[in-house]
Amino acid sequence: MSNGFFPRYDLAGRIQQSKFESGLNGMPGARMDAIDKPGATDFKQVMSGLVEKVNSDLNAPDAMLKDVMAGSNDVDIHDVMTAMAKAEINVNVATQFTGKIIQTYDKIMQLQV
C-alpha cells in the first residue's frame, strides 16, 4: 500500500526537554549544580548576617517613630506598628534559633567518641 512516500519528521527536534533542563526566555534551567561545588559561606558569616538583619529590623521602628513625631508625611503610624510587630517576630525567631543551636551544641558535647 505504500507508494514510496515516507513522511519526514524531525523527531529529535520535536522532543521537548524537561522543564528542569531548559530555561524559558533566556532564563537558566532549574537543575541544581553538582553537590561538590561549595556554594555557601561558613557558619560565622551566616550568623553575623542574621544578627545584622535582626539588629536593623529592631532599629527600624525607632527611626520610623522619630519620622512620625517629626511630622513626616512619608511614614504612617500603621507602618510603625507593622515594623514593631515584625521586629517582635524577628526577636522571637532569633531567640528560638539560638536556643536550638545551644541544644545542638550540648548534644554534640555529650557524644562519646
N, C-alpha and C positions, 0 to 999 in steps of 0.2 A: 503494500500500500504506500510505501514511501516513494515519492517521486524525486528523490535526491535533495530535498530541501531539509536542511538542518538549521534550526534557529541558532543564532549566535548570541548567546547570553554571556555577559561578563559576570560570572558567578562570584569571582573573587572580589570584584568591585562592588557587588551588591551586598556582600556580607557586612553587617554592621558590627562595629566593635562594641564592647560593653560600655556602659556608662562610666565605669571606673577608669577605663583605659583611655578614653578620648575626651578631650576638653571641648567645650562648646564656645564658639565665637572667640577663639584665641585664648581661652582660659586654660590653665594647666589641668591635667587629669586629676582625679580624686584618689588615685592609688598612693599609698604611703611609700616612702623611701625605705631602703633596707634598714634593718634594725641596728646593724653595727655602725651606722652613722651617728656620731654624737650630735644631738640637736639641742640639748638642754644645758642650762648653766648649772653651776654647783648649788648646793643647798643653801650656803651662806648668802649668795646673791639673790636667790628666790625669797628667802626670809627677809632680807633687807628691803627688797622691793615691796613685799607685803606690808612691812612695818611703815614704810614711807607712804604707801597708799592709805593705810588706816589713819596715819597722822594727818595727811592732807584732808581726808574726809572729816576728821574731828575738828579741824580748824575752819572748814568751810562755813558751818552755821554761824560762827562768831563773826566772820568777815561779812557775811550776808546781813546779819543783825545790825552791825555797825552801819552798813549802807542804808538799811531801812530807817534807822534812827536819824541818819543824816538827811533824810528826805529824798533819797534817790528813787526815781520812778521805775528804774530797771528791775528792782527786786520787790517782790510782794511778800507779805508775812506768811503766805501759804508756802512759798518757796523755802523760807527759813524753817518752817515746821517740817517740811519734807526732808530737808537736809539734816535736821536734827534726828528724825526717825532713821534715816539712812546711816548716820553716824552711830546711833544706838545699836542698830543691827550689826554694823561692822565690828563694834566692840564686843558684842556677844559672840560673833563668829570667831574673832581673834582669841577670845578667852577660851572657847571650846577647843579651838585648834591647838592652842598652847597646852591645854590640859591633855589632849590626846598625844601630843609629842612627848610630854613628860611621862605619861603612862607607858608609851612605847619604849622610851629610854629605860625606865625601870624594868620592863620585861626583858629587854636585851641584857641589862646588867645582871639579871637573875639567871641567865643561861649559864650552864656549866659546860666548860669546854673539855 
